[in-house]
Amino acid sequence: MKRSLIAMVAVAWVVSSLAAMAGDAKEMTLKGKLAKAEKDGKVTYTLATAAHGNVVLPAPKAEKEGEKVIVLDDFVGAQVEATVMAVAEEKDGKKVVTVSKVVDVKKVEEKE
């Protein structure tokens, strides 16, 4: 009984934290080189930016039926400009960007 109560409180706290983060998310444009990594069958995408360091991008998925899904594999290894919904905050003197949704991605010309 006590464990169930603790588990319910923990789940409620996590859900409310995620909801709060999503509510604070603002549209941002990030530029950098997109990389893909696979570990234990899990795929992660990282955008190496000059301004924010490495930013992890969630795998895009359709939120509404019929909505177009962005295929990040098409952009791996390229310089891109990504429009995202994200929260930027200061942690230990570093600016950290947490992305909740990828809105759009397009390739950009690499500067020489």
C-alpha positions as CSV (number, residue, x, y, z in Angstrom):
1,M,0.0,0.0,0.0
2,K,2.8,2.4,1.0
3,R,4.8,1.5,-2.1
4,S,1.8,2.1,-4.3
5,L,1.2,5.5,-2.9
6,I,4.9,6.5,-3.4
7,A,4.8,5.2,-6.9
8,M,1.6,7.2,-7.7
9,V,3.2,10.4,-6.3
10,A,6.3,9.9,-8.3
11,V,4.4,9.3,-11.5
12,A,2.3,12.4,-10.8
13,W,5.4,14.5,-10.3
14,V,7.0,13.3,-13.5
15,V,3.9,14.0,-15.5
16,S,3.4,17.4,-14.1
17,S,7.1,18.2,-14.7
18,L,6.8,17.2,-18.4
19,A,3.6,19.1,-18.8
20,A,5.3,22.2,-17.3
21,M,8.3,21.8,-19.6
22,A,6.0,21.5,-22.7
23,G,4.1,24.6,-21.6
24,D,7.4,26.6,-21.4
25,A,8.7,25.5,-24.8
26,K,9.3,28.2,-27.3
27,E,10.0,28.0,-31.0
28,M,13.8,28.2,-31.7
29,T,16.0,27.9,-34.7
30,L,19.2,25.9,-34.2
31,K,22.0,25.6,-36.8
32,G,24.6,22.8,-36.8
33,K,25.6,19.4,-38.1
34,L,23.2,16.5,-37.5
35,A,24.6,13.2,-36.3
36,K,22.9,9.9,-35.6
37,A,24.0,7.3,-33.0
38,E,22.6,3.8,-32.3
39,K,23.1,2.0,-29.0
40,D,21.3,-1.1,-27.8
41,G,18.8,-0.8,-30.6
42,K,17.9,2.8,-29.7
43,V,18.5,5.6,-32.2
44,T,19.4,9.2,-31.1
45,Y,19.9,12.3,-33.1
46,T,22.3,15.1,-32.0
47,L,22.7,18.5,-33.5
48,A,26.2,20.0,-32.9
49,T,25.7,23.7,-32.6
50,A,28.2,26.5,-32.1
51,A,25.9,28.4,-29.7
52,H,24.5,25.6,-27.5
53,G,26.9,22.6,-27.9
54,N,25.4,19.2,-28.7
55,V,21.6,19.3,-28.6
56,V,19.6,16.0,-28.6
57,L,16.7,16.0,-31.0
58,P,13.7,13.7,-30.3
59,A,12.7,11.4,-33.2
60,P,9.9,13.2,-35.0
61,K,6.5,11.6,-35.0
62,A,3.1,12.6,-36.4
63,E,0.9,14.1,-33.7
64,K,-2.2,14.2,-35.9
65,E,-3.4,11.6,-38.4
66,G,-2.1,12.5,-41.9
67,E,0.6,14.9,-40.6
68,K,3.9,14.7,-42.4
69,V,6.7,13.1,-40.4
70,I,10.2,14.6,-40.8
71,V,12.8,11.9,-41.6
72,L,16.0,13.0,-39.9
73,D,18.0,10.2,-41.6
74,D,17.8,12.3,-44.8
75,F,19.8,15.1,-43.0
76,V,22.5,13.0,-41.1
77,G,26.0,14.4,-41.8
78,A,24.7,17.7,-43.3
79,Q,24.7,21.2,-42.0
80,V,21.0,22.0,-41.2
81,E,18.8,24.6,-39.8
82,A,16.2,23.0,-37.4
83,T,13.1,24.8,-36.2
84,V,12.2,23.2,-32.8
85,M,10.0,23.7,-29.8
86,A,12.5,23.9,-26.9
87,V,13.3,25.2,-23.4
88,A,16.6,27.0,-23.0
89,E,18.0,27.3,-19.4
90,E,21.2,27.9,-17.5
91,K,22.7,24.9,-15.7
92,D,26.1,25.0,-14.0
93,G,27.0,28.1,-16.0
94,K,26.2,26.5,-19.4
95,K,23.2,27.2,-21.6
96,V,21.3,23.9,-22.0
97,V,18.6,23.4,-24.7
98,T,16.0,20.7,-24.2
99,V,14.0,20.0,-27.4
100,S,10.4,18.7,-27.1
101,K,9.5,18.7,-30.8
102,V,11.1,19.1,-34.2
103,V,9.0,21.3,-36.3
104,D,11.1,21.6,-39.5
105,V,14.6,20.8,-40.8
106,K,16.3,22.0,-43.9
107,K,19.8,21.7,-45.3
108,V,22.0,24.9,-45.4
109,E,25.2,25.7,-47.3
110,E,28.3,24.9,-45.4
111,K,30.6,27.9,-44.8
112,E,34.2,27.4,-45.8
